[in-house]
Amino acid sequence: MWRRRFNTEVLIGGSFSARKRDDKDLILLGRVNFNGGSMEIKIIEAAPHERKPRPDPGKLGFGKYFSDHMFTMKYKEGTGWHDPVIEPYHQLVLDPTAMCFHYGQEIFEGLKAYRGAADEIYLFRPLENIRRMNASADRLCMAQIDEELFFDALKKLIALDSGWIPKEKGSSLYIRPTLIATEAALGVHPSDEYLFFIITGPVGAYYAQGFSPTKIYVSSEYVRAAPGGTGAVKAAGNYAASLYATRIAVGMGYTQVLWLDALEKKYVEEVGTSNIFFLIGDELVTPPLSGTILPGVTRDSVIRLAGHLGVKVVQRPLAIDEVISALEAGTLRESFASGTAAIISPVGHISYRGKEYAINGGETGELSEKLFNEILQIQYGIKDDPFGWRVRVL
């Protein structure tokens, strides 16, 4: 069960134990038990010749470098999960008929590990990512992963490759848990076999321009998700379906696509692969979770943090015409996207029906910058965490 202690969530039961290190942070220790038994995670360290050269910390970019080790675990119907192992990073060997290639059973998550000033290592709301991944698995009829085992593997992998976590401000270790269908068979049905793996790698800013305003293009022709579909799932197919419209937008000089709803092509939904916010008057407005929008962990953090700072947050349908009217009336003060990769991405310009509009004069808004800095400082252990979001793992 989960019990609230020390302003963070601590797992009580199994063999996890929690030891308080200071007023806000916990370090989690121990071996994992679940389902009335236990599963040992085997660790095979990379030999010296298998270890990779460390990249220049000032030229990390995003998603270009990967750490020395990875976690893998297999699932077979009737057997369950088995063979959890942390081993040297390697290529996967899959049958050409592996069902992930043909029928799209592939989901993933994204979270980060952060290095504090005294070399302590933190995660930010990791249990939310674990639970969201299991929700995605359920929607795509895939095997779900025991939360305790998932988190134990995550901690052990981070501990082994902790030297890959950058020290530079704004840098972190990106973590990509992934689940794919591996049964070698053709025919549309849920796979009987799966592979779960976690890879990590050091990253800098998600966008090359760093924390500065982006330009977004409203797509009136293409949509990201429809009611009753998989828009709320972090599935690979959702991202593949977004590429064509994004290519059009990038070709016109824009950073991302602002997606509208599929039924009326009237209401704002998401921007690129992130959630979207608009500060209209004194209200911070964001579309509600209607089943077509990914329930972002950073989105929820922004909503709670903004409320904590005294900002009125409203989750409601927001028509693109209302956004444009607010821009023309001067009541749309700022806009930003939220997501794990960039935390907050200010929006400086928006293009709709052939006309480009500047938001806040094309500059980063005060609230955008405030939220970015507040979340960043919580993640790196720089300031107190009143929400219990930060989890110390080393």
C-alpha positions as CSV (number, residue, x, y, z in Angstrom):
1,M,0.0,0.0,0.0
2,W,1.0,3.6,-0.4
3,R,1.3,5.8,2.7
4,R,2.1,9.5,2.9
5,R,5.2,10.4,4.9
6,F,7.8,13.1,4.9
7,N,6.0,15.0,2.1
8,T,6.6,12.2,-0.4
9,E,5.1,8.8,-1.3
10,V,6.8,5.8,0.3
11,L,6.1,2.2,-0.5
12,I,5.2,0.3,2.6
13,G,5.2,-3.5,2.4
14,G,7.3,-6.0,0.3
15,S,11.0,-5.2,1.1
16,F,11.3,-1.5,0.3
17,S,12.3,0.6,3.3
18,A,12.6,4.3,3.5
19,R,15.2,6.3,5.4
20,K,14.8,10.0,5.9
21,R,17.9,12.0,4.8
22,D,16.6,15.5,5.4
23,D,13.3,17.3,5.7
24,K,12.1,16.7,2.2
25,D,13.9,13.8,0.5
26,L,14.0,10.1,0.9
27,I,16.4,7.5,-0.3
28,L,14.7,4.2,-1.1
29,L,16.5,1.0,-0.2
30,G,16.1,-2.8,-0.4
31,R,15.1,-5.8,-2.5
32,V,11.7,-6.0,-4.1
33,N,9.0,-8.6,-3.2
34,F,5.7,-8.8,-5.0
35,N,2.8,-11.2,-5.7
36,G,3.7,-13.1,-2.6
37,G,7.2,-14.0,-3.9
38,S,10.3,-12.3,-5.1
39,M,12.3,-11.8,-8.2
40,E,16.0,-11.1,-8.2
41,I,17.3,-8.6,-10.7
42,K,20.5,-10.0,-12.2
43,I,23.2,-7.4,-12.8
44,I,25.9,-7.9,-15.5
45,E,28.3,-5.0,-15.6
46,A,29.9,-3.9,-18.8
47,A,33.5,-4.8,-19.3
48,P,36.0,-1.9,-19.7
49,H,36.1,-2.4,-23.5
50,E,32.3,-2.3,-23.7
51,R,32.0,1.1,-21.9
52,K,31.4,4.1,-24.1
53,P,33.3,7.4,-24.2
54,R,31.5,10.1,-22.4
55,P,30.2,12.9,-24.6
56,D,31.1,16.6,-24.3
57,P,28.6,17.8,-21.6
58,G,28.2,21.1,-23.5
59,K,27.1,19.3,-26.7
60,L,24.7,16.7,-25.4
61,G,21.6,17.7,-27.4
62,F,18.7,15.4,-26.9
63,G,18.5,11.6,-27.5
64,K,21.9,11.3,-29.2
65,Y,23.9,9.5,-26.5
66,F,23.1,6.4,-24.4
67,S,24.6,5.0,-21.2
68,D,26.5,1.8,-20.7
69,H,23.7,-0.5,-19.4
70,M,20.1,-1.3,-20.0
71,F,17.4,-3.3,-18.2
72,T,15.4,-6.0,-19.9
73,M,12.7,-8.4,-18.8
74,K,10.6,-10.9,-20.8
75,Y,6.9,-11.9,-20.5
76,K,5.2,-15.1,-21.8
77,E,1.5,-15.9,-21.3
78,G,1.2,-18.6,-18.7
79,T,4.6,-17.9,-17.3
80,G,4.4,-14.2,-16.5
81,W,7.4,-11.9,-16.3
82,H,10.8,-13.5,-16.0
83,D,14.6,-13.0,-16.5
84,P,14.9,-9.4,-15.2
85,V,18.5,-8.3,-15.9
86,I,20.6,-5.2,-16.1
87,E,23.3,-5.8,-18.7
88,P,25.5,-3.9,-21.1
89,Y,23.7,-1.8,-23.7
90,H,23.1,-3.9,-26.8
91,Q,21.1,-4.3,-29.9
92,L,17.8,-6.2,-29.8
93,V,17.3,-9.4,-31.8
94,L,13.7,-9.9,-32.9
95,D,11.9,-12.2,-35.3
96,P,10.7,-10.5,-38.5
97,T,7.2,-11.5,-37.5
98,A,7.4,-10.0,-34.0
99,M,4.0,-8.5,-33.6
100,C,5.3,-5.0,-32.6
101,F,6.4,-4.6,-36.3
102,H,3.0,-5.4,-37.7
103,Y,0.2,-4.5,-35.3
104,G,1.6,-1.6,-33.2
105,Q,1.7,-2.9,-29.7
106,E,4.4,-0.6,-28.5
107,I,4.3,1.9,-25.7
108,F,6.9,3.9,-23.8
109,E,7.4,6.5,-21.1
110,G,9.8,9.4,-20.6
111,L,11.3,10.6,-17.3
112,K,14.5,12.0,-16.0
113,A,17.1,11.6,-13.2
114,Y,18.7,14.8,-11.8
115,R,22.0,15.4,-10.1
116,G,21.8,17.7,-7.0
117,A,24.5,20.1,-5.8
118,A,26.0,17.5,-3.4
119,D,25.8,14.7,-6.0
120,E,22.5,13.3,-4.7
121,I,20.3,11.8,-7.4
122,Y,16.6,12.6,-7.7
123,L,13.6,11.4,-9.8
124,F,10.6,13.5,-10.3
125,R,7.2,11.8,-9.7
126,P,8.4,8.5,-11.1
127,L,5.3,6.6,-9.8
128,E,3.1,8.7,-12.1
129,N,5.1,7.5,-15.1
130,I,4.9,3.9,-14.0
131,R,1.2,4.0,-13.5
132,R,0.6,5.8,-16.8
133,M,2.6,3.2,-18.6
134,N,0.5,0.5,-17.1
135,A,-2.6,2.4,-18.1
136,S,-1.2,2.5,-21.7
137,A,-0.5,-1.2,-21.5
138,D,-4.1,-1.9,-20.4
139,R,-5.5,0.1,-23.3
140,L,-3.4,-1.8,-25.9
141,C,-4.1,-5.2,-24.3
142,M,-0.4,-5.6,-23.2
143,A,1.0,-7.2,-20.1
144,Q,1.2,-4.8,-17.2
145,I,4.3,-4.5,-15.0
146,D,4.4,-4.8,-11.3
147,E,5.0,-1.3,-9.9
148,E,7.5,-2.4,-7.3
149,L,9.6,-4.4,-9.7
150,F,9.5,-1.5,-12.3
151,F,10.8,1.0,-9.7
152,D,13.4,-1.4,-8.3
153,A,14.8,-1.9,-11.8
154,L,14.8,1.8,-12.4
155,K,16.7,2.6,-9.2
156,K,19.3,-0.1,-9.8
157,L,19.9,0.9,-13.4
158,I,20.3,4.6,-12.4
159,A,22.7,3.6,-9.6
160,L,24.9,1.5,-11.9
161,D,25.1,4.3,-14.6
162,S,25.0,7.3,-12.2
163,G,28.3,8.5,-13.6
164,W,26.4,9.4,-16.8
165,I,24.1,11.9,-15.0
166,P,25.4,15.3,-16.1
167,K,26.4,18.0,-13.6
168,E,25.7,21.0,-15.8
169,K,22.7,23.2,-15.2
170,G,19.6,22.1,-17.2
171,S,21.1,18.7,-18.1
172,S,19.8,15.4,-16.8
173,L,19.7,11.7,-17.5
174,Y,16.7,10.9,-19.8
175,I,15.1,7.5,-19.0
176,R,13.1,5.7,-21.6
177,P,11.1,2.6,-20.4
178,T,9.6,0.7,-23.4
179,L,7.3,-2.2,-23.8
180,I,6.9,-4.1,-27.2
181,A,5.1,-7.2,-28.4
182,T,7.5,-9.9,-29.4
183,E,5.4,-13.0,-30.2
184,A,6.5,-14.3,-33.6
185,A,3.2,-14.6,-35.4
186,L,1.0,-12.9,-38.0
187,G,-2.7,-12.3,-37.2
188,V,-4.4,-9.5,-35.4
189,H,-4.6,-10.4,-31.7
190,P,-2.9,-9.4,-28.5
191,S,0.6,-10.8,-28.3
192,D,1.4,-13.6,-25.9
193,E,5.0,-12.4,-25.5
194,Y,6.5,-9.0,-24.6
195,L,9.9,-7.4,-24.0
196,F,10.2,-4.6,-21.4
197,F,13.4,-2.6,-21.5
198,I,14.7,0.6,-20.0
199,I,17.5,2.7,-21.6
200,T,19.0,5.9,-20.4
201,G,21.2,8.7,-21.8
202,P,22.5,12.2,-20.8
203,V,20.6,15.1,-22.4
204,G,20.7,18.8,-22.6
205,A,17.9,21.1,-23.8
206,Y,15.2,19.5,-25.9
207,Y,15.0,22.4,-28.3
208,A,18.2,23.7,-29.9
209,Q,17.2,27.2,-28.9
210,G,16.9,26.2,-25.3
211,F,14.4,28.0,-23.0
212,S,13.1,30.6,-25.5
213,P,9.8,31.2,-27.3
214,T,8.7,28.7,-30.0
215,K,6.5,29.2,-33.1
216,I,3.5,27.0,-33.5
217,Y,1.3,26.2,-36.5
218,V,-2.4,25.4,-36.1
219,S,-3.3,22.4,-38.2
220,S,-6.8,22.7,-39.7
221,E,-6.4,19.6,-41.9
222,Y,-4.8,16.9,-39.8
223,V,-5.7,15.7,-36.3
224,R,-3.8,13.9,-33.7
225,A,-6.5,11.8,-32.0
226,A,-10.2,11.1,-32.1
227,P,-12.7,10.3,-29.3
228,G,-12.7,6.7,-28.4
229,G,-9.2,6.3,-29.8
230,T,-5.8,6.1,-28.2
231,G,-5.0,9.8,-27.7
232,A,-4.6,9.4,-24.0
233,V,-2.0,6.6,-24.5
234,K,1.7,7.0,-24.8
235,A,1.8,4.7,-27.9
236,A,4.3,4.8,-30.7
237,G,1.6,5.0,-33.3
238,N,0.4,8.4,-32.0
239,Y,3.8,9.9,-32.6
240,A,4.1,8.4,-36.1
241,A,0.7,9.8,-37.0
242,S,1.9,13.3,-36.0
243,L,5.0,13.4,-38.3
244,Y,3.4,14.4,-41.5
245,A,1.6,17.5,-40.2
246,T,4.8,18.4,-38.2
247,R,6.9,18.1,-41.4
248,I,4.6,20.6,-43.1
249,A,4.8,23.0,-40.1
250,V,8.6,22.8,-39.8
251,G,8.9,23.4,-43.6
252,M,7.0,26.6,-43.0
253,G,9.4,27.7,-40.3
254,Y,7.4,26.6,-37.2
255,T,8.5,24.5,-34.3
256,Q,5.4,22.4,-33.6
257,V,1.8,21.8,-34.6
258,L,-1.1,23.0,-32.5
259,W,-3.7,20.2,-32.8
260,L,-7.4,20.7,-32.9
261,D,-10.2,18.2,-32.0
262,A,-11.1,15.6,-34.6
263,L,-14.9,16.1,-34.6
264,E,-15.3,19.8,-35.2
265,K,-11.7,20.9,-35.8
266,K,-12.6,23.8,-33.5
267,Y,-11.2,23.1,-30.0
268,V,-7.5,23.2,-29.0
269,E,-6.1,19.9,-27.8
270,E,-2.3,19.6,-27.7
271,V,0.8,21.2,-29.2
272,G,3.3,18.8,-30.8
273,T,3.9,16.1,-28.2
274,S,3.1,18.4,-25.2
275,N,0.1,19.8,-23.3
276,I,-0.8,23.4,-24.0
277,F,-1.7,26.4,-21.6
278,F,-3.0,29.9,-22.3
279,L,-3.0,32.7,-19.8
280,I,-6.2,34.7,-20.7
281,G,-6.8,37.6,-18.4
282,D,-6.1,36.2,-15.0
283,E,-7.0,32.6,-15.8
284,L,-4.6,29.9,-16.9
285,V,-6.6,27.8,-19.3
286,T,-5.8,24.3,-20.5
287,P,-8.0,21.7,-22.3
288,P,-9.6,19.1,-20.1
289,L,-8.5,15.4,-20.2
290,S,-11.2,14.2,-22.5
291,G,-9.6,10.9,-23.6
292,T,-7.9,12.4,-26.7
293,I,-5.2,14.2,-24.7
294,L,-2.2,12.6,-23.0
295,P,-2.5,13.1,-19.2
296,G,0.9,14.7,-18.8
297,V,2.8,14.4,-15.5
298,T,4.2,17.9,-16.1
299,R,0.7,19.1,-17.0
300,D,-0.6,18.0,-13.7
301,S,2.5,19.5,-11.9
302,V,1.9,22.9,-13.7
303,I,-1.8,22.9,-12.7
304,R,-1.0,22.2,-9.0
305,L,2.0,24.5,-8.8
306,A,0.2,27.4,-10.5
307,G,-2.7,27.0,-8.0
308,H,-0.2,26.9,-5.2
309,L,1.2,30.2,-6.5
310,G,-2.2,31.8,-6.5
311,V,-3.0,31.5,-10.2
312,K,-6.6,30.5,-11.1
313,V,-6.4,27.4,-13.3
314,V,-9.3,26.4,-15.5
315,Q,-9.6,23.1,-17.4
316,R,-12.2,23.6,-20.1
317,P,-12.8,23.3,-23.8
318,L,-11.0,26.2,-25.5
319,A,-11.9,27.1,-29.1
320,I,-9.1,28.3,-31.4
321,D,-11.4,31.2,-32.3
322,E,-11.5,32.2,-28.7
323,V,-7.7,32.1,-28.6
324,I,-7.4,34.4,-31.6
325,S,-10.1,36.7,-30.3
326,A,-8.2,37.0,-27.0
327,L,-5.0,37.8,-29.0
328,E,-6.7,40.5,-30.9
329,A,-8.3,41.9,-27.8
330,G,-4.9,41.9,-25.9
331,T,-6.2,39.6,-23.2
332,L,-4.1,36.6,-24.1
333,R,-1.0,37.4,-22.1
334,E,1.1,34.4,-22.7
335,S,1.1,30.7,-23.7
336,F,3.3,27.7,-23.1
337,A,3.6,24.0,-23.6
338,S,4.5,21.5,-20.9
339,G,6.2,18.1,-21.0
340,T,9.0,16.0,-19.5
341,A,11.5,16.8,-22.2
342,A,11.5,20.6,-22.0
343,I,9.4,21.2,-18.8
344,I,8.0,24.5,-20.1
345,S,8.3,25.7,-23.7
346,P,7.1,29.3,-24.1
347,V,5.0,30.0,-27.2
348,G,6.0,33.3,-28.9
349,H,4.0,33.1,-32.2
350,I,1.0,31.2,-33.5
351,S,-0.1,30.8,-37.1
352,Y,-3.8,30.2,-38.0
353,R,-5.4,30.4,-41.4
354,G,-2.5,32.1,-43.0
355,K,-2.0,34.8,-40.4
356,E,0.7,34.9,-37.7
357,Y,0.1,36.4,-34.3
358,A,2.7,37.3,-31.7
359,I,2.0,36.4,-28.1
360,N,3.4,38.7,-25.5
361,G,5.4,40.4,-28.2
362,G,7.0,37.1,-29.1
363,E,8.8,37.1,-25.7
364,T,8.7,34.6,-22.8
365,G,6.0,35.4,-20.3
366,E,6.5,36.0,-16.6
367,L,4.4,33.0,-15.5
368,S,6.1,30.7,-18.0
369,E,9.5,31.6,-16.6
370,K,8.3,31.3,-13.0
371,L,6.8,27.9,-13.5
372,F,9.9,26.6,-15.4
373,N,12.2,27.8,-12.7
374,E,10.1,26.5,-9.8
375,I,9.8,23.0,-11.3
376,L,13.5,22.9,-12.3
377,Q,14.6,23.9,-8.7
378,I,12.4,21.2,-7.2
379,Q,13.7,18.6,-9.6
380,Y,17.4,19.4,-8.8
381,G,16.8,19.7,-5.0
382,I,17.6,23.4,-5.0
383,K,14.4,24.3,-3.1
384,D,11.9,22.7,-0.8
385,D,9.3,20.4,-2.4
386,P,5.9,21.1,-0.8
387,F,4.2,18.5,-3.0
388,G,6.3,15.4,-2.3
389,W,7.2,15.1,-6.0
390,R,10.9,14.7,-5.6
391,V,12.2,11.2,-4.8
392,R,15.9,10.7,-3.9
393,V,17.3,7.4,-5.2
394,L,21.1,7.9,-4.4
